[in-house]
Amino acid sequence: MSFPKDLPLEAVFASIADGLFTVDADWNVTYFNESAQRITGISGEDALGRKCWDVFRSSLCDGQCALKSCIRKGGRIVNKSIFIIRSDGTTLPIAISASPLKDNDGNVIGGVETFRDLTDIHVARQQAKDIYRFENIVGRSQALEKIFRILPQISRSEATTLLLGQSGTGKELFARAIHSLSPRKDGPFVAVNCGALPDTLLESELFGYKAGAFTDARTDKPGRFELADGGTVFLDEIGDMPQNLQVKLLRFLQEKTFEPLGGVTPEHADVRVVAATNRNLEDAVAEGTFRQDLFYRLNVVTLTLPPLTARQEDLPLLIDHFLAEFNGLRNKAIRGVSEDAMHVLMRHDYPGNVRELENILEYAFILCPDGFIQVEHLPEYLHPAKPRGDAPDGLSGTMDAIKRRAAMEAVRRNNGKRMAACRELGITKDTLRRLLTAPDPGE
């Protein structure tokens, strides 16, 4: 397709809403349309003849110039998010597209770049973060809205509540929301990870002990139930609780009494229990590893938290939420995620749910110095250059070998803390032990 000969191209370029400029082979600005002047606050007269980096002062002008990359490689860049500094000193987020500029013989004589103002999009995202927040839970998906509608009523009740969901779905966040919306909000909130403590230590942590209960018990020590009197106890990974403690927990739920280790008289605590697990407790009951009577006692009110794959529309909100948190913690000014990086993040499956998304963004935050997170800042396994069917590095071989290496890597990542590795992998202590002690199939 070609333009009519009598159509003034400069009038066409001047009328488009996107900013457009061209440079010659020496990076001098040779054209600067009206939208470019409006967006940057720089007149065409001031821009023409100057080096492009003096005009824009963008986040890519420190050696990562998009135009230079296009001209050298002969390719194009489309919708790359960056920011520029306007003539008045304010910072402006924009999306750029760039390509080489060639003469009729195909020789590169410069470059052309278009850009559009992303301010309205960023303002809308900031407003959305405030609108779609419920007790520190970020989301607007239908799956979450159903829970948000009933959460206040559940919270105001005294019913024992069971939170079900995959690892990384934010069960403790929901437990804290239940507490803060309840009449017990001024009381303590005490969280206990039942899978992170050895069986012998878990009992004393939950119920406390009396002086003389064992060799080193020189004084009385209150347990978590006593410390939470008037408030809420959150029992995470309840499916990993040993059966002897399941009996004591059942008694507490029925009578609100417990006996510390070494104690001879029952003690009372006014505590509401919220429990959580990523295991199928009905299967555990059928297998005989979880008491049926305790299951029914816990199962008064059940909330099943949706995985991130069922909350696709929440991803942009969660991304902005985590970036704001990291900016505050790291004292940085990351402005957002580029369009191409956002596309990669939106297509990922997130087997680790919200926790995986948070880890991905924290990794990218470390690599990104400022401006917008780009694809190259994301973890290697997310890079689109790698076919989706390819396994990440270190995940080749038999399934047994893959599982064993995954377990070893999880322990290494968690500095040798096996229970932390169990939580990351969503498996029990026995399963982790079996994976680590199994012979390497490759040996």
Disulfide bonds with the S-S distance in Angstrom:
none
